[in-house]
Each structure stands twice: as structure tokens, then as C-alpha cells.
Amino acid sequence: MAVVDNPKLLAEAEALARKMFEDME
């Protein structure tokens, strides 16, 4: 996967995952 090579994409994915995690609680 090229996600690791793209810090911006990685940051966006992390933010999205964190938002989804907060919504689950």
C-alpha cells in the first residue's frame, strides 16, 4: 500500500479513524 509513503494521506486516515472511534463511544 502507498499510504505509508504519503504522510498527508496517513494523517487523513488517522483523523478519520479517530472520528469514527469517538462516534462509537
Phi and psi in radians as a Rosetta constraint file:
Dihedral C 1 N 2 CA 2 C 2 CIRCULARHARMONIC -1.625 0.35
Dihedral N 2 CA 2 C 2 N 3 CIRCULARHARMONIC 0.103 0.35
Dihedral C 2 N 3 CA 3 C 3 CIRCULARHARMONIC -1.103 0.35
Dihedral N 3 CA 3 C 3 N 4 CIRCULARHARMONIC -0.680 0.35
Dihedral C 3 N 4 CA 4 C 4 CIRCULARHARMONIC -1.146 0.35
Dihedral N 4 CA 4 C 4 N 5 CIRCULARHARMONIC -0.486 0.35
Dihedral C 4 N 5 CA 5 C 5 CIRCULARHARMONIC -1.441 0.35
Dihedral N 5 CA 5 C 5 N 6 CIRCULARHARMONIC -0.074 0.35
Dihedral C 5 N 6 CA 6 C 6 CIRCULARHARMONIC -2.167 0.35
Dihedral N 6 CA 6 C 6 N 7 CIRCULARHARMONIC 1.643 0.35
Dihedral C 6 N 7 CA 7 C 7 CIRCULARHARMONIC -1.005 0.35
Dihedral N 7 CA 7 C 7 N 8 CIRCULARHARMONIC -0.643 0.35
Dihedral C 7 N 8 CA 8 C 8 CIRCULARHARMONIC -1.133 0.35
Dihedral N 8 CA 8 C 8 N 9 CIRCULARHARMONIC -0.772 0.35
Dihedral C 8 N 9 CA 9 C 9 CIRCULARHARMONIC -1.139 0.35
Dihedral N 9 CA 9 C 9 N 10 CIRCULARHARMONIC -0.687 0.35
Dihedral C 9 N 10 CA 10 C 10 CIRCULARHARMONIC -1.108 0.35
Dihedral N 10 CA 10 C 10 N 11 CIRCULARHARMONIC -0.725 0.35
Dihedral C 10 N 11 CA 11 C 11 CIRCULARHARMONIC -1.129 0.35
Dihedral N 11 CA 11 C 11 N 12 CIRCULARHARMONIC -0.703 0.35
Dihedral C 11 N 12 CA 12 C 12 CIRCULARHARMONIC -1.137 0.35
Dihedral N 12 CA 12 C 12 N 13 CIRCULARHARMONIC -0.719 0.35
Dihedral C 12 N 13 CA 13 C 13 CIRCULARHARMONIC -1.135 0.35
Dihedral N 13 CA 13 C 13 N 14 CIRCULARHARMONIC -0.683 0.35
Dihedral C 13 N 14 CA 14 C 14 CIRCULARHARMONIC -1.147 0.35
Dihedral N 14 CA 14 C 14 N 15 CIRCULARHARMONIC -0.739 0.35
Dihedral C 14 N 15 CA 15 C 15 CIRCULARHARMONIC -1.110 0.35
Dihedral N 15 CA 15 C 15 N 16 CIRCULARHARMONIC -0.717 0.35
Dihedral C 15 N 16 CA 16 C 16 CIRCULARHARMONIC -1.143 0.35
Dihedral N 16 CA 16 C 16 N 17 CIRCULARHARMONIC -0.762 0.35
Dihedral C 16 N 17 CA 17 C 17 CIRCULARHARMONIC -1.105 0.35
Dihedral N 17 CA 17 C 17 N 18 CIRCULARHARMONIC -0.708 0.35
Dihedral C 17 N 18 CA 18 C 18 CIRCULARHARMONIC -1.152 0.35
Dihedral N 18 CA 18 C 18 N 19 CIRCULARHARMONIC -0.692 0.35
Dihedral C 18 N 19 CA 19 C 19 CIRCULARHARMONIC -1.115 0.35
Dihedral N 19 CA 19 C 19 N 20 CIRCULARHARMONIC -0.770 0.35
Dihedral C 19 N 20 CA 20 C 20 CIRCULARHARMONIC -1.118 0.35
Dihedral N 20 CA 20 C 20 N 21 CIRCULARHARMONIC -0.676 0.35
Dihedral C 20 N 21 CA 21 C 21 CIRCULARHARMONIC -1.134 0.35
Dihedral N 21 CA 21 C 21 N 22 CIRCULARHARMONIC -0.710 0.35
Dihedral C 21 N 22 CA 22 C 22 CIRCULARHARMONIC -1.179 0.35
Dihedral N 22 CA 22 C 22 N 23 CIRCULARHARMONIC -0.613 0.35
Dihedral C 22 N 23 CA 23 C 23 CIRCULARHARMONIC -1.188 0.35
Dihedral N 23 CA 23 C 23 N 24 CIRCULARHARMONIC -0.479 0.35
Dihedral C 23 N 24 CA 24 C 24 CIRCULARHARMONIC -1.294 0.35
Dihedral N 24 CA 24 C 24 N 25 CIRCULARHARMONIC -0.548 0.35
